[in-house]
């Protein structure tokens, strides 16, 4: 399975595994349908919404392994 990194676009992550939407939502990021999802990296979104990037990355990669 491809590792998710902070430099990946939100839309790229969701294309990789649409079920990861639940992880985004659990971190307060309602990315699906957001105009920023196609132009923001994971790092940009985390910084813009005051989300702990390392915890988000950990949770996304853990959920992507399932």
C-alpha positions, 0 to 999 in steps of 0.5 A, a space after each residue: 500500500 502506498 504511504 501517505 505523505 504530508 506533500 500529497 494533495 487531499 484529492 490524491 489521498 481520497 482517490 487512493 482510498 475513499 474510505 479515508 474520508 472518515 479519518 479526515 472527518 474525525 480530525 475536523 477536516 470535511 475535505 470531500 467536496 471542499 474546493 481546497 481538496 484539489 489544490 491543498 496538500 495534507 500539510 496545507 490543510 492541517 496548518 489551515 485548520 490547526 490539526 496535528 499533522 503528525 497524528 493525522 498522518 499516523 491515522 491516515 496511514 494506519 487506516 489505509 493499511 486495513 
